């Protein structure tokens, strides 16, 4: 079984209690239709487990097949520096069919962020290294597609539907 090579740290985007008994890490791509389907499932799983689950999202843009994945990830990273990562993350998935500079500016404005600063950030590649660091940590962990989930450091190779994720997390809880 493949293990998560990059431990969860302060640089990660995490929701939940850092001391939760189960850690769910997703390597995702904002343009990937499978990640788009997984997004509401993960939210439901988070609600189900509450403070027993820490959720971490890491960028894994598949640029060869998803031309907007990198810019979407960089837009989320821009928002993160202004304490709006999760709001941008959710909005990108909820508007997956409209990814591009027009949407990013619209979302920035809606979130109270400066759309001109966002555009400048994307043009300069300010967050390219941050996105690449997530991507490279995924490569080291054997990620080759999205979404890829790790539960307590072990890759979840089963389906990512709600019953499968709940079952795998329950199994992790029972093992602790």
KEFI-129877 format. One record per atom (N, C-alpha, C): x, y, z; atom name; residue number from 1; residue in one letter. Coordinates in steps of 0.05 Angstrom, whole numbers, padded with zeros to 5 digits. Example, Ala and Ser with C-alpha at 12.3 -4.5 7.8 and 13.67 -1.06 7.14 Angstrom:
      u      v      w at   i aa
  00264 -00114  00156  N   1  A
  00246 -00090  00156 CA   1  A
  00264 -00066  00156  C   1  A
  00257 -00045  00142  N   2  S
  00273 -00021  00143 CA   2  S
  00258  00001  00157  C   2  S
# end
This chain:
      u      v      w at   i aa
  00017 -00024  00000  N   1  X
  00000  00000  00000 CA   1  X
  00018  00025  00000  C   1  X
  00010  00045 -00016  N   2  X
  00025  00069 -00019 CA   2  X
  00021  00088  00005  C   2  X
  00043  00100  00014  N   3  X
  00041  00117  00038 CA   3  X
  00045  00146  00029  C   3  X
  00034  00164  00045  N   4  X
  00038  00192  00042 CA   4  X
  00066  00199  00051  C   4  X
  00082  00210  00032  N   5  X
  00110  00215  00038 CA   5  X
  00115  00242  00051  C   5  X
  00097  00261  00046  N   6  X
  00100  00288  00058 CA   6  X
  00080  00291  00081  C   6  X
  00090  00291  00105  N   7  X
  00072  00294  00128 CA   7  X
  00056  00320  00128  C   7  X
  00033  00319  00140  N   8  X
  00017  00344  00142 CA   8  X
  00032  00364  00160  C   8  X
  00033  00388  00150  N   9  X
  00048  00409  00165 CA   9  X
  00034  00436  00164  C   9  X
  00047  00456  00175  N  10  X
  00034  00482  00177 CA  10  X
  00029  00496  00150  C  10  X
  00043  00486  00130  N  11  X
  00039  00498  00103 CA  11  X
  00014  00487  00089  C  11  X
  00002  00466  00100  N  12  X
 -00021  00453  00087 CA  12  X
 -00047  00469  00093  C  12  X
 -00066  00466  00074  N  13  X
 -00092  00477  00078 CA  13  X
 -00109  00455  00091  C  13  X
 -00116  00460  00117  N  14  X
 -00129  00439  00133 CA  14  X
 -00155  00451  00145  C  14  X
 -00174  00433  00147  N  15  X
 -00199  00440  00162 CA  15  X
 -00203  00418  00183  C  15  X
 -00210  00426  00207  N  16  X
 -00215  00407  00228 CA  16  X
 -00193  00409  00249  C  16  X
 -00196  00392  00269  N  17  X
 -00178  00391  00292 CA  17  X
 -00152  00377  00284  C  17  X
 -00130  00391  00288  N  18  X
 -00104  00379  00281 CA  18  X
 -00098  00354  00297  C  18  X
 -00111  00350  00319  N  19  X
 -00107  00325  00335 CA  19  X
 -00128  00304  00330  C  19  X
 -00144  00308  00309  N  20  X
 -00165  00288  00302 CA  20  X
 -00153  00261  00298  C  20  X
 -00168  00239  00305  N  21  X
 -00157  00212  00302 CA  21  X
 -00154  00203  00273  C  21  X
 -00168  00217  00254  N  22  X
 -00165  00210  00226 CA  22  X
 -00159  00235  00210  C  22  X
 -00139  00231  00192  N  23  X
 -00131  00252  00174 CA  23  X
 -00137  00242  00145  C  23  X
 -00152  00259  00131  N  24  X
 -00159  00253  00103 CA  24  X
 -00146  00274  00086  C  24  X
 -00128  00265  00069  N  25  X
 -00113  00283  00051 CA  25  X
 -00123  00278  00023  C  25  X
 -00130  00299  00009  N  26  X
 -00138  00297 -00019 CA  26  X
 -00118  00312 -00036  C  26  X
 -00108  00298 -00057  N  27  X
 -00093  00312 -00079 CA  27  X
 -00114  00316 -00100  C  27  X
 -00119  00342 -00107  N  28  X
 -00140  00348 -00126 CA  28  X
 -00133  00368 -00146  C  28  X
 -00150  00370 -00166  N  29  X
 -00147  00387 -00190 CA  29  X
 -00174  00401 -00193  C  29  X
 -00174  00428 -00193  N  30  X
 -00199  00443 -00194 CA  30  X
 -00214  00439 -00221  C  30  X
 -00201  00430 -00241  N  31  X
 -00214  00426 -00267 CA  31  X
 -00222  00397 -00272  C  31  X
 -00213  00379 -00255  N  32  X
 -00219  00350 -00258 CA  32  X
 -00248  00345 -00252  C  32  X
 -00263  00333 -00270  N  33  X
 -00291  00327 -00265 CA  33  X
 -00295  00307 -00242  C  33  X
 -00277  00289 -00238  N  34  X
 -00279  00270 -00215 CA  34  X
 -00275  00285 -00189  C  34  X
 -00257  00304 -00188  N  35  X
 -00253  00320 -00164 CA  35  X
 -00278  00337 -00159  C  35  X
 -00290  00347 -00180  N  36  X
 -00315  00362 -00178 CA  36  X
 -00337  00345 -00165  C  36  X
 -00338  00320 -00173  N  37  X
 -00358  00302 -00161 CA  37  X
 -00351  00295 -00132  C  37  X
 -00325  00293 -00126  N  38  X
 -00316  00286 -00099 CA  38  X
 -00320  00309 -00079  C  38  X
 -00320  00334 -00089  N  39  X
 -00321  00357 -00071 CA  39  X
 -00345  00356 -00052  C  39  X
 -00370  00353 -00061  N  40  X
 -00392  00352 -00042 CA  40  X
 -00392  00327 -00025  C  40  X
 -00380  00306 -00035  N  41  X
 -00378  00281 -00019 CA  41  X
 -00359  00286  00005  C  41  X
 -00337  00299 -00001  N  42  X
 -00317  00305  00021 CA  42  X
 -00331  00323  00041  C  42  X
 -00345  00343  00032  N  43  X
 -00359  00361  00051 CA  43  X
 -00379  00345  00069  C  43  X
 -00392  00326  00057  N  44  X
 -00411  00310  00072 CA  44  X
 -00397  00292  00092  C  44  X
 -00374  00281  00083  N  45  X
 -00358  00264  00101 CA  45  X
 -00347  00281  00125  C  45  X
 -00339  00305  00119  N  46  X
 -00329  00323  00140 CA  46  X
 -00351  00328  00161  C  46  X
 -00375  00334  00151  N  47  X
 -00397  00339  00169 CA  47  X
 -00404  00314  00185  C  47  X
 -00403  00291  00172  N  48  X
 -00409  00266  00186 CA  48  X
 -00390  00260  00209  C  48  X
 -00364  00264  00205  N  49  X
 -00344  00257  00225 CA  49  X
 -00338  00280  00244  C  49  X
 -00344  00305  00236  N  50  X
 -00340  00327  00254 CA  50  X
 -00311  00330  00264  C  50  X
 -00307  00332  00290  N  51  X
 -00280  00337  00301 CA  51  X
 -00263  00312  00302  C  51  X
 -00274  00290  00292  N  52  X
 -00257  00265  00290 CA  52  X
 -00241  00264  00265  C  52  X
 -00244  00284  00247  N  53  X
 -00231  00284  00221 CA  53  X
 -00217  00310  00215  C  53  X
 -00192  00308  00206  N  54  X
 -00177  00331  00196 CA  54  X
 -00176  00327  00166  C  54  X
 -00185  00347  00151  N  55  X
 -00184  00345  00121 CA  55  X
 -00163  00364  00111  C  55  X
 -00146  00354  00093  N  56  X
 -00125  00370  00080 CA  56  X
 -00128  00369  00050  C  56  X
 -00127  00392  00037  N  57  X
 -00127  00392  00008 CA  57  X
 -00100  00401 -00003  C  57  X
 -00090  00386 -00022  N  58  X
 -00065  00393 -00035 CA  58  X
 -00069  00394 -00065  C  58  X
 -00056  00413 -00078  N  59  X
 -00059  00418 -00106 CA  59  X
 -00045  00396 -00123  C  59  X
 -00058  00386 -00143  N  60  X
 -00046  00367 -00161 CA  60  X
 -00057  00373 -00189  C  60  X
 -00051  00396 -00200  N  61  X
 -00062  00404 -00226 CA  61  X
 -00050  00386 -00249  C  61  X
 -00068  00374 -00264  N  62  X
 -00060  00357 -00286 CA  62  X
 -00061  00375 -00311  C  62  X
 -00040  00390 -00315  N  63  X
 -00039  00411 -00335 CA  63  X
 -00041  00401 -00364  C  63  X
 -00033  00377 -00369  N  64  X
 -00034  00366 -00396 CA  64  X
 -00063  00363 -00405  C  64  X
 -00081  00356 -00387  N  65  X
 -00109  00351 -00395 CA  65  X
 -00128  00373 -00385  C  65  X
 -00119  00390 -00366  N  66  X
 -00136  00410 -00355 CA  66  X
 -00121  00437 -00356  C  66  X
 -00126  00452 -00377  N  67  X
 -00110  00477 -00381 CA  67  X
 -00114  00499 -00360  C  67  X
 -00136  00498 -00345  N  68  X
 -00141  00518 -00325 CA  68  X
 -00134  00509 -00297  C  68  X
 -00125  00485 -00294  N  69  X
 -00120  00473 -00267 CA  69  X
 -00099  00489 -00252  C  69  X
 -00078  00496 -00265  N  70  X
 -00055  00510 -00252 CA  70  X
 -00064  00538 -00243  C  70  X
 -00077  00553 -00261  N  71  X
 -00086  00580 -00253 CA  71  X
 -00107  00579 -00231  C  71  X
 -00124  00559 -00232  N  72  X
 -00144  00557 -00210 CA  72  X
 -00130  00551 -00184  C  72  X
 -00110  00533 -00184  N  73  X
 -00095  00527 -00159 CA  73  X
 -00081  00552 -00149  C  73  X
 -00069  00567 -00167  N  74  X
 -00054  00591 -00160 CA  74  X
 -00074  00612 -00149  C  74  X
 -00098  00613 -00160  N  75  X
 -00119  00632 -00150 CA  75  X
 -00126  00624 -00121  C  75  X
 -00128  00598 -00116  N  76  X
 -00135  00590 -00088 CA  76  X
 -00112  00597 -00069  C  76  X
 -00087  00594 -00079  N  77  X
 -00064  00601 -00062 CA  77  X
 -00063  00631 -00057  C  77  X
 -00069  00647 -00077  N  78  X
 -00071  00676 -00073 CA  78  X
 -00092  00682 -00051  C  78  X
 -00115  00669 -00053  N  79  X
 -00136  00673 -00032 CA  79  X
 -00126  00664 -00005  C  79  X
 -00110  00643 -00004  N  80  X
 -00100  00633  00022 CA  80  X
 -00083  00654  00036  C  80  X
 -00068  00670  00021  N  81  X
 -00051  00690  00034 CA  81  X
 -00068  00713  00046  C  81  X
 -00094  00713  00039  N  82  X
 -00112  00732  00050 CA  82  X
 -00134  00719  00067  C  82  X
 -00128  00695  00076  N  83  X
 -00146  00679  00094 CA  83  X
 -00172  00672  00082  C  83  X
 -00173  00667  00056  N  84  X
 -00197  00660  00042 CA  84  X
 -00194  00635  00025  C  84  X
 -00175  00617  00033  N  85  X
 -00170  00593  00016 CA  85  X
 -00195  00577  00013  C  85  X
 -00208  00570  00035  N  86  X
 -00231  00551  00033 CA  86  X
 -00254  00563  00018  C  86  X
 -00258  00589  00020  N  87  X
 -00279  00602  00005 CA  87  X
 -00273  00601 -00025  C  87  X
 -00248  00606 -00033  N  88  X
 -00241  00604 -00061 CA  88  X
 -00241  00575 -00070  C  88  X
 -00231  00557 -00054  N  89  X
 -00231  00529 -00060 CA  89  X
 -00259  00519 -00067  C  89  X
 -00278  00525 -00050  N  90  X
 -00306  00517 -00054 CA  90  X
 -00317  00530 -00079  C  90  X
 -00312  00556 -00082  N  91  X
 -00324  00570 -00105 CA  91  X
 -00312  00560 -00132  C  91  X
 -00287  00553 -00132  N  92  X
 -00275  00542 -00157 CA  92  X
 -00288  00515 -00164  C  92  X
 -00292  00498 -00145  N  93  X
 -00306  00473 -00151 CA  93  X
 -00335  00477 -00159  C  93  X
 -00348  00496 -00146  N  94  X
 -00376  00502 -00153 CA  94  X
 -00379  00515 -00180  C  94  X
 -00358  00526 -00191  N  95  X
 -00359  00539 -00217 CA  95  X
 -00339  00526 -00236  C  95  X
 -00335  00501 -00233  N  96  X
 -00314  00486 -00248 CA  96  X
 -00317  00489 -00279  C  96  X
 -00341  00493 -00288  N  97  X
 -00346  00495 -00317 CA  97  X
 -00339  00523 -00328  C  97  X
 -00331  00541 -00310  N  98  X
 -00325  00569 -00319 CA  98  X
 -00297  00578 -00312  C  98  X
 -00279  00559 -00306  N  99  X
 -00252  00567 -00297 CA  99  X
 -00239  00584 -00318  C  99  X
 -00225  00604 -00309  N 100  X
 -00211  00623 -00326 CA 100  X
 -00209  00650 -00313  C 100  X
 -00194  00669 -00325  N 101  X
 -00189  00694 -00312 CA 101  X
 -00214  00710 -00305  C 101  X
 -00234  00709 -00322  N 102  X
 -00259  00723 -00316 CA 102  X
 -00272  00714 -00290  C 102  X
 -00273  00687 -00287  N 103  X
 -00284  00676 -00262 CA 103  X
 -00267  00683 -00238  C 103  X
 -00240  00680 -00241  N 104  X
 -00223  00686 -00218 CA 104  X
 -00227  00714 -00208  C 104  X
 -00229  00733 -00227  N 105  X
 -00233  00761 -00219 CA 105  X
 -00260  00765 -00206  C 105  X
 -00280  00752 -00217  N 106  X
 -00307  00753 -00205 CA 106  X
 -00308  00742 -00177  C 106  X
 -00295  00719 -00173  N 107  X
 -00294  00707 -00146 CA 107  X
 -00278  00724 -00127  C 107  X
 -00256  00735 -00136  N 108  X
 -00239  00752 -00119 CA 108  X
 -00256  00775 -00109  C 108  X
 -00271  00788 -00127  N 109  X
 -00287  00810 -00119 CA 109  X
 -00309  00801 -00099  C 109  X
 -00321  00779 -00105  N 110  X
 -00343  00768 -00087 CA 110  X
 -00332  00762 -00059  C 110  X
 -00306  00754 -00058  N 111  X
 -00294  00747 -00032 CA 111  X
 -00281  00770 -00018  C 111  X
 -00283  00794 -00030  N 112  X
 -00270  00817 -00019 CA 112  X
 -00241  00819 -00023  C 112  X
 -00231  00806 -00044  N 113  X
 -00203  00806 -00051 CA 113  X
 -00199  00825 -00075  C 113  X
 -00175  00834 -00079  N 114  X
 -00168  00852 -00101 CA 114  X
 -00165  00837 -00127  C 114  X
 -00183  00839 -00146  N 115  X
 -00181  00824 -00171 CA 115  X
 -00156  00832 -00187  C 115  X
 -00148  00857 -00185  N 116  X
 -00124  00867 -00200 CA 116  X
 -00099  00853 -00188  C 116  X
 -00098  00852 -00162  N 117  X
 -00075  00838 -00149 CA 117  X
 -00075  00809 -00156  C 117  X
 -00098  00796 -00157  N 118  X
 -00100  00768 -00165 CA 118  X
 -00089  00764 -00193  C 118  X
 -00098  00781 -00212  N 119  X
 -00088  00779 -00240 CA 119  X
 -00058  00783 -00241  C 119  X
 -00048  00802 -00226  N 120  X
 -00019  00807 -00226 CA 120  X
 -00004  00783 -00215  C 120  X
 -00016  00771 -00194  N 121  X
 -00004  00748 -00182 CA 121  X
 -00002  00724 -00202  C 121  X
 -00024  00720 -00216  N 122  X
 -00024  00699 -00236 CA 122  X
 -00005  00705 -00259  C 122  X
 -00004  00730 -00268  N 123  X
  00014  00737 -00289 CA 123  X
  00044  00733 -00281  C 123  X
  00050  00739 -00256  N 124  X
  00078  00737 -00247 CA 124  X
  00086  00709 -00238  C 124  X
  00066  00691 -00235  N 125  X
  00073  00664 -00226 CA 125  X
  00080  00664 -00196  C 125  X
  00070  00683 -00181  N 126  X
  00077  00686 -00153 CA 126  X
  00073  00660 -00137  C 126  X
  00052  00644 -00144  N 127  X
  00046  00620 -00128 CA 127  X
  00052  00594 -00143  C 127  X
  00066  00596 -00165  N 128  X
  00073  00572 -00181 CA 128  X
  00090  00552 -00164  C 128  X
  00109  00563 -00149  N 129  X
  00126  00545 -00133 CA 129  X
  00110  00531 -00111  C 129  X
  00091  00545 -00099  N 130  X
  00074  00533 -00078 CA 130  X
  00057  00510 -00090  C 130  X
  00046  00514 -00113  N 131  X
  00030  00493 -00126 CA 131  X
  00048  00470 -00134  C 131  X
  00071  00476 -00144  N 132  X
  00091  00455 -00153 CA 132  X
  00099  00438 -00128  C 132  X
  00102  00451 -00105  N 133  X
  00110  00436 -00081 CA 133  X
  00089  00416 -00074  C 133  X
  00064  00424 -00075  N 134  X
  00042  00404 -00070 CA 134  X
  00043  00382 -00091  C 134  X
  00046  00389 -00116  N 135  X
  00046  00370 -00137 CA 135  X
  00069  00350 -00133  C 135  X
  00093  00360 -00128  N 136  X
  00116  00343 -00124 CA 136  X
  00113  00325 -00100  C 136  X
  00100  00334 -00078  N 137  X
  00096  00317 -00055 CA 137  X
  00077  00294 -00063  C 137  X
  00058  00300 -00081  N 138  X
  00040  00279 -00091 CA 138  X
  00055  00259 -00108  C 138  X
  00073  00268 -00125  N 139  X
  00089  00249 -00141 CA 139  X
  00105  00231 -00123  C 139  X
  00118  00242 -00102  N 140  X
  00133  00226 -00083 CA 140  X
  00116  00205 -00069  C 140  X
  00090  00211 -00066  N 141  X
  00072  00193 -00053 CA 141  X
  00058  00174 -00072  C 141  X
  00065  00175 -00097  N 142  X
  00053  00156 -00117 CA 142  X
  00027  00166 -00129  C 142  X
  00021  00191 -00126  N 143  X
 -00004  00202 -00138 CA 143  X
  00001  00204 -00168  C 143  X
 -00018  00194 -00184  N 144  X
 -00016  00196 -00213 CA 144  X
 -00042  00204 -00226  C 144  X
 -00062  00210 -00209  N 145  X
 -00088  00219 -00219 CA 145  X
 -00103  00233 -00197  C 145  X
 -00126  00245 -00205  N 146  X
 -00142  00259 -00185 CA 146  X
 -00171  00250 -00186  C 146  X
 -00184  00251 -00163  N 147  X
 -00173  00256 -00137 CA 147  X
 -00159  00231 -00126  C 147  X
 -00139  00236 -00110  N 148  X
 -00125  00214 -00096 CA 148  X
 -00127  00221 -00066  C 148  X
 -00137  00202 -00051  N 149  X
 -00141  00206 -00022 CA 149  X
 -00122  00188 -00006  C 149  X
 -00113  00199  00017  N 150  X
 -00097  00185  00037 CA 150  X
 -00112  00187  00063  C 150  X
 -00115  00164  00076  N 151  X
 -00129  00163  00102 CA 151  X
 -00108  00154  00123  C 151  X
 -00101  00172  00141  N 152  X
 -00080  00166  00161 CA 152  X
 -00055  00157  00148  C 152  X
 -00048  00170  00126  N 153  X
 -00022  00165  00113 CA 153  X
 -00022  00142  00093  C 153  X
 -00044  00127  00090  N 154  X
 -00045  00105  00072 CA 154  X
 -00064  00113  00048  C 154  X
 -00054  00107  00024  N 155  X
 -00071  00114  00001 CA 155  X
 -00097  00098  00001  C 155  X
 -00119  00111 -00003  N 156  X
 -00145  00098 -00006 CA 156  X
 -00148  00091 -00035  C 156  X
 -00147  00065 -00041  N 157  X
 -00148  00056 -00069 CA 157  X
 -00176  00048 -00077  C 157  X
 -00195  00050 -00059  N 158  X
 -00223  00044 -00065 CA 158  X
 -00237  00067 -00078  C 158  X
 -00263  00064 -00083  N 159  X
 -00279  00086 -00094 CA 159  X
 -00280  00109 -00074  C 159  X
 -00287  00133 -00085  N 160  X
 -00289  00157 -00068 CA 160  X
 -00318  00165 -00064  C 160  X
 -00336  00147 -00067  N 161  X
 -00364  00154 -00061 CA 161  X
 -00368  00155 -00031  C 161  X
 -00390  00166 -00022  N 162  X
 -00395  00171  00006 CA 162  X
 -00393  00145  00023  C 162  X
 -00407  00124  00015  N 163  X
 -00405  00099  00032 CA 163  X
 -00376  00088  00034  C 163  X
 -00362  00090  00012  N 164  X
 -00334  00079  00012 CA 164  X
 -00316  00096  00030  C 164  X
 -00318  00122  00028  N 165  X
 -00300  00139  00045 CA 165  X
 -00308  00136  00074  C 165  X
 -00334  00136  00080  N 166  X
 -00343  00132  00108 CA 166  X
 -00333  00106  00119  C 166  X
 -00336  00085  00103  N 167  X
 -00327  00058  00111 CA 167  X
 -00297  00058  00117  C 167  X
 -00281  00070  00099  N 168  X
 -00252  00070  00103 CA 168  X
 -00244  00086  00127  C 168  X
 -00258  00108  00132  N 169  X
 -00252  00125  00155 CA 169  X
 -00260  00111  00181  C 169  X
 -00283  00098  00180  N 170  X
 -00292  00082  00203 CA 170  X
 -00271  00060  00209  C 170  X
 -00261  00047  00189  N 171  X
 -00240  00026  00192 CA 171  X
 -00215  00038  00205  C 171  X
 -00208  00063  00197  N 172  X
 -00184  00076  00208 CA 172  X
 -00190  00083  00238  C 172  X
 -00214  00092  00243  N 173  X
 -00222  00098  00271 CA 173  X
 -00221  00073  00288  C 173  X
 -00230  00051  00278  N 174  X
 -00231  00026  00293 CA 174  X
 -00202  00015  00298  C 174  X
 -00184  00022  00280  N 175  X
 -00157  00012  00282 CA 175  X
 -00140  00028  00302  C 175  X
 -00150  00052  00310  N 176  X
 -00135  00069  00329 CA 176  X
 -00141  00064  00357  C 176  X
# end
